[in-house]
Amino acid sequence: MIFTLLIQLLGFACVGHLLTDFISSFDLPELPDKPFRCDMCMTTWLSLVPFMLMYGASGILYAAISGVLSNYIYKYK
């Protein structure tokens, strides 16, 4: 259970970071900075619904944790 949760947290953090880099590469001025150019914001919003469906109200905390992990990936890549 714990190992699966860790893999999901890291997976969502990586997907959120990759998606943000992909969207930012187009340099579209009509896209707002948040959530489309912010790793933490994009990952939090991307993972909120799946985590809430899997874990209920605790999914909000797991989405926040995955957002922070995505920010660490962005800063230390």
C-alpha positions as CSV (number, residue, x, y, z in Angstrom):
1,M,0.0,0.0,0.0
2,I,2.7,2.5,1.0
3,F,5.0,1.6,-1.9
4,T,2.1,1.9,-4.4
5,L,1.3,5.4,-2.9
6,L,4.9,6.5,-3.3
7,I,5.0,5.3,-6.9
8,Q,1.8,7.2,-7.6
9,L,3.0,10.4,-5.9
10,L,6.3,10.3,-7.9
11,G,4.5,9.4,-11.1
12,F,2.0,12.3,-10.9
13,A,4.9,14.6,-10.0
14,C,6.8,13.5,-13.1
15,V,3.8,13.7,-15.4
16,G,2.9,17.1,-14.1
17,H,6.5,18.4,-14.6
18,L,6.7,16.9,-18.1
19,L,3.3,18.3,-19.1
20,T,4.2,21.8,-17.8
21,D,7.5,21.7,-19.8
22,F,5.6,20.6,-22.9
23,I,3.0,23.3,-22.6
24,S,5.6,26.0,-21.8
25,S,7.6,25.1,-24.9
26,F,4.9,26.5,-27.2
27,D,5.2,30.0,-25.6
28,L,1.5,30.9,-26.2
29,P,0.7,34.3,-24.7
30,E,-3.0,33.5,-24.2
31,L,-2.3,30.8,-21.7
32,P,-2.2,32.1,-18.1
33,D,1.0,31.5,-16.0
34,K,-0.9,29.5,-13.4
35,P,-1.5,26.6,-13.7
36,F,0.0,26.1,-17.2
37,R,3.5,27.4,-16.5
38,C,3.8,26.4,-12.8
39,D,4.9,22.9,-12.0
40,M,3.4,22.8,-8.6
41,C,0.0,24.2,-9.7
42,M,-0.3,22.0,-12.7
43,T,0.6,18.8,-10.8
44,T,-1.8,19.6,-8.0
45,W,-4.7,20.2,-10.3
46,L,-3.8,17.3,-12.5
47,S,-3.7,14.8,-9.6
48,L,-6.5,16.2,-7.4
49,V,-9.4,14.3,-9.0
50,P,-7.6,10.9,-9.4
51,F,-6.3,11.0,-5.9
52,M,-9.7,12.0,-4.5
53,L,-11.4,9.2,-6.4
54,M,-8.8,6.7,-5.0
55,Y,-8.3,7.9,-1.5
56,G,-11.3,10.1,-0.6
57,A,-10.6,13.3,1.3
58,S,-7.0,12.3,1.9
59,G,-6.5,12.7,-1.8
60,I,-6.3,16.5,-1.3
61,L,-3.2,16.0,0.8
62,Y,-1.7,13.5,-1.7
63,A,-2.3,16.0,-4.5
64,A,-0.5,18.7,-2.6
65,I,2.4,16.3,-1.8
66,S,2.7,15.4,-5.5
67,G,2.7,19.2,-6.4
68,V,5.6,19.8,-3.9
69,L,7.5,16.8,-5.3
70,S,7.1,18.2,-8.8
71,N,8.5,21.5,-7.7
72,Y,11.5,19.7,-6.2
73,I,12.0,17.9,-9.6
74,Y,11.9,21.3,-11.3
75,K,14.4,22.9,-9.0
76,Y,16.9,20.1,-8.9
77,K,16.8,18.6,-12.3
